Amino acid sequence: MTVRILDAGPLTTVQDLGRAGHLRYGIPPSGPLDRESFLLANRLVGNDAAAAGLECTYMGPRFQVDRACAIAVTGAAAPVTVNGAAAPRWTTIMLGAGDTVRVGAPRVGVLSYIAFSGGLDLAMILGSRATYARGRLGGLEGRALRQGDALDVRDGPLPAVRSLATPPSVGGEAETIVRVVLGPQADRFTDEGIRTLLGATYEMTQQSDRMGARLRGPRIEHTRGHDIISDGIALGSIQVPGDGQPIVLLVDRQSTGGYTKIATVCSFDIGRLGQVKPGQRLRFAAVTVDEAHRLLRESETFLDGLLREERA
């Protein structure tokens, strides 16, 4: 089956669960920013968790399929239409040959996900189909989709129609709370700097992307300069350069960096952060490592519960 892209939207890329094991060579994992929404989309069309689908930033694509298939759209609250008629999110949508789907601009949230039954069938590059656009790697020619592109879909049986009984809320909070573990260079910041990080409100800026979320707010104060000998960057590392404005490193991050890192965003809140629109506000809340492990288990249990709540 082939998906023909009639209108690509501003930034639509092919993603799977990412390219593990290559960060040491300067190649980030990529993959979806909102992992939970991506996983749920694949589940709703009967795919393996790692099957390749589409991540859509702001407005999604308009596309046509040439054979019967099933899709699911999850993530941000974007309107979905099939041949001009409204279609539901967080559910299996059955399509026939020649049907045209449009995913519009979300009312709340940033990122929408589209899964196709069988999964997108593109070349595996270093074990993944995920697009890393800065390195022109993976996906379709290592780039965002364009009008006229054609994507193959792997053959497979049509799934049963499923929907989530209680879809998760995505985006839209007046202030998004993002949980962090302090460190690894928290000692390079004054007590007032730590209090600023955890007490102030920060705004998502237009300069944010899949590499990093650039925030604007009260200046975070260092003790003895912002430079360190470059060391490894984890998913969610919060760098604070000399201007005192935090940058949260995300799925397309660099391997190493020489700015002090005051804290690390917990993995289960990366998707929450990714759904914050430019101009919207967020706050950081510190948890201990033990609390982070407990919250991760609770997050995984909640996701499993959503999957079990699927209904025909």
C-alpha positions in Angstrom: 0.0 0.0 0.0 1.1 3.6 -0.7 0.4 6.8 1.2 0.5 9.8 -1.1 1.3 13.1 0.6 -0.9 15.9 -0.8 0.1 18.5 1.7 2.9 17.8 4.2 2.3 20.4 6.9 5.1 22.5 8.4 7.1 19.6 10.0 5.9 16.0 9.5 8.6 13.3 9.9 8.7 9.5 9.9 9.6 8.2 13.4 9.8 4.9 15.2 11.1 4.3 18.8 14.5 5.6 17.8 18.1 4.7 17.0 19.7 3.4 20.1 23.4 2.9 20.7 24.9 5.5 18.4 25.1 8.6 20.6 28.8 7.9 21.2 29.3 8.6 17.5 27.4 11.8 17.5 24.1 10.3 16.2 21.1 11.0 18.5 18.3 8.4 19.0 15.6 10.7 17.5 12.2 8.9 17.7 8.9 10.5 19.0 9.0 13.4 21.5 5.7 12.2 23.0 6.5 8.5 23.3 3.2 7.7 25.0 1.0 9.1 22.3 3.1 7.3 19.7 2.8 4.0 21.4 -0.9 4.3 21.8 -1.3 5.1 18.1 0.5 2.0 17.1 -1.5 -0.1 19.6 -4.8 1.2 18.1 -3.9 -0.2 14.7 -2.5 -3.5 15.9 1.1 -2.7 15.3 4.2 -3.5 17.3 5.3 -0.7 19.5 8.3 0.1 17.3 6.4 0.3 14.0 7.2 3.5 12.0 4.6 6.2 11.9 4.4 10.0 11.5 5.1 12.8 14.0 3.3 16.0 13.0 4.4 19.4 14.5 1.6 22.0 14.6 -0.5 21.3 11.5 -0.5 17.7 10.2 -0.6 16.4 6.6 -3.3 15.8 4.1 -2.8 12.4 2.4 -4.5 9.7 0.3 -4.3 6.0 0.5 -4.5 3.6 -2.5 -5.8 0.6 -0.6 -7.9 -0.3 2.4 -6.0 0.2 5.7 -6.5 1.4 9.2 -5.0 4.5 10.8 -5.1 6.1 14.3 -4.4 9.7 15.2 -3.3 10.5 18.7 -1.5 13.3 20.6 -2.4 17.0 20.4 -6.1 17.9 19.9 -6.0 18.3 16.1 -9.1 17.9 14.0 -9.2 14.9 11.7 -11.3 14.5 8.6 -11.8 11.6 6.1 -13.0 12.8 2.7 -14.1 16.1 4.4 -16.1 14.4 7.2 -15.0 14.6 10.9 -13.3 11.5 12.2 -12.4 10.7 15.8 -8.9 10.7 17.5 -7.7 8.0 19.8 -9.5 5.3 17.8 -9.0 3.0 14.9 -10.2 4.6 11.6 -10.9 2.3 8.7 -10.0 3.7 5.3 -10.9 2.5 1.8 -8.9 2.9 -1.4 -8.8 6.5 -2.5 -9.8 8.0 0.8 -8.2 11.3 1.8 -7.3 12.2 5.3 -6.5 15.6 6.8 -5.0 16.3 10.2 -5.4 19.9 11.0 -3.9 22.4 13.4 -4.3 21.4 17.1 -6.4 23.4 19.5 -4.2 22.4 22.3 -0.8 20.7 22.3 1.8 20.6 19.5 2.5 17.1 18.4 0.1 14.7 16.7 0.9 11.1 15.7 -0.4 9.0 12.8 0.0 5.2 12.8 -0.8 3.0 9.8 -1.7 -0.7 10.2 1.4 -2.6 9.2 3.7 0.4 9.8 5.5 2.5 7.3 8.0 0.6 5.2 11.2 2.6 4.7 14.8 1.6 4.8 16.3 0.8 8.2 19.3 3.1 8.8 21.5 2.0 11.8 18.6 -0.1 13.0 15.9 2.5 12.8 13.5 4.3 10.4 13.5 7.4 12.6 14.2 10.7 10.9 17.2 12.8 12.1 16.8 15.8 9.9 19.9 17.7 11.0 22.0 14.7 10.0 19.9 13.8 6.9 19.5 10.3 8.3 16.6 7.9 8.3 13.0 8.5 7.4 12.5 9.6 3.8 15.8 10.9 2.5 16.6 12.1 6.0 14.1 15.0 5.8 10.7 16.2 6.7 7.9 15.2 4.3 7.0 17.3 1.2 4.0 17.5 -1.1 4.1 14.7 -3.6 6.0 12.2 -1.4 4.9 8.6 -1.5 5.3 6.3 1.5 5.0 2.5 1.4 3.1 0.7 4.1 3.9 -2.9 5.1 1.3 -5.5 4.3 -0.7 -6.9 7.1 -4.2 -7.9 8.1 -6.7 -5.1 9.0 -7.1 -4.8 12.8 -10.2 -4.8 14.8 -11.6 -1.3 15.6 -10.5 -0.1 19.0 -10.7 3.1 20.9 -9.5 4.3 24.2 -12.3 4.5 26.8 -10.4 7.4 28.6 -8.0 9.1 26.3 -5.2 11.0 28.1 -5.2 14.8 28.2 -2.5 16.3 26.0 -1.4 19.9 26.4 -3.6 22.8 27.3 -2.6 23.3 31.0 -2.2 27.0 32.1 1.1 25.9 33.6 2.7 22.6 32.8 4.5 21.0 35.7 7.7 19.2 34.6 9.5 17.0 37.2 13.3 17.0 37.4 16.1 15.4 39.3 18.8 17.9 40.3 22.3 17.5 38.8 24.7 16.5 37.6 26.3 20.0 38.0 23.8 21.5 40.5 26.8 22.5 42.7 27.8 25.0 40.0 24.7 27.1 40.8 24.0 29.3 43.8 21.2 28.4 46.2 19.3 31.3 44.8 19.8 29.8 41.3 18.3 26.5 42.4 15.4 28.3 44.0 14.9 30.2 40.8 14.7 27.1 38.7 12.2 25.4 41.0 10.2 28.5 41.9 9.9 30.6 38.7 7.7 30.2 35.7 9.3 29.7 32.3 7.9 30.3 28.8 8.5 28.1 25.8 10.1 30.1 23.0 9.8 29.9 19.2 13.4 28.8 19.0 12.5 25.4 20.4 12.8 22.2 18.3 13.4 18.5 18.5 17.0 19.1 19.6 16.1 21.3 22.5 13.4 23.3 24.3 14.7 26.9 24.8 12.9 28.6 27.7 12.6 32.2 28.8 12.2 33.4 32.3 14.2 34.6 35.4 17.9 34.3 35.1 19.4 31.2 36.9 22.6 32.2 38.8 25.9 30.3 38.5 28.5 30.2 41.2 31.7 30.2 39.1 30.9 30.4 35.5 28.8 28.4 33.1 31.5 26.4 31.2 32.7 22.9 32.0 34.8 20.3 30.3 32.3 18.8 27.8 30.6 15.7 29.0 27.7 13.5 28.0 24.1 14.8 27.4 21.2 12.7 28.6 17.6 13.0 27.4 16.1 15.9 29.4 19.4 17.5 30.5 18.8 21.1 31.4 21.8 23.2 30.3 22.2 26.7 31.5 24.6 28.9 29.4 25.9 32.2 30.4 22.6 34.1 29.9 21.0 32.1 32.7 18.2 30.8 30.5 17.6 27.0 30.6 17.6 24.7 27.6 16.1 21.2 27.8 17.9 18.8 25.5 15.6 16.4 23.7 15.5 13.5 21.3 17.7 15.1 18.5 20.3 16.4 21.1 24.0 16.6 20.7 26.2 13.9 22.3 28.2 16.2 24.6 28.1 19.7 25.8 30.2 22.2 27.8 27.5 24.1 29.6 26.6 23.4 33.2 23.6 21.1 33.6 21.4 22.1 36.6 18.9 19.2 36.4 17.5 16.5 34.2 13.8 16.2 33.2 12.3 12.8 34.1 11.7 10.6 31.0 8.0 10.3 31.7 7.6 14.1 31.4 9.5 14.6 28.1 6.2 14.2 26.2 4.4 16.6 28.5 7.2 19.2 27.8 7.1 18.5 24.1 3.4 19.4 23.9 3.9 22.9 25.4 3.3 25.6 22.7 5.6 28.6 22.3 4.3 31.3 24.6 2.8 28.8 27.1 4.3 28.5 30.5 5.8 25.7 32.6 7.3 25.1 36.0 9.9 22.7 37.3 9.4 20.5 40.4 12.3 18.5 41.9 12.0 14.9 42.9 14.6 12.5 44.3 16.0 9.6 42.2 13.9 7.1 44.3 10.8 9.2 43.6 11.6 9.4 39.9 11.8 5.6 39.8 8.5 5.3 41.5 6.8 7.8 39.3 8.2 6.0 36.2 6.6 2.8 37.4 3.4 4.6 38.0 3.5 6.1 34.5 4.1 2.8 32.9 1.2 1.3 34.9 -1.0 4.1 33.8 -0.1 3.6 30.1 -0.7 -0.2 30.4 -4.1 0.6 32.0 -5.0 2.8 29.0 -4.1 0.0 26.7 -6.2 -2.5 28.6 -9.1 0.0 28.5 -9.4 -0.3 24.7 -12.9 -1.1 23.7 -14.3 -2.4 20.4 
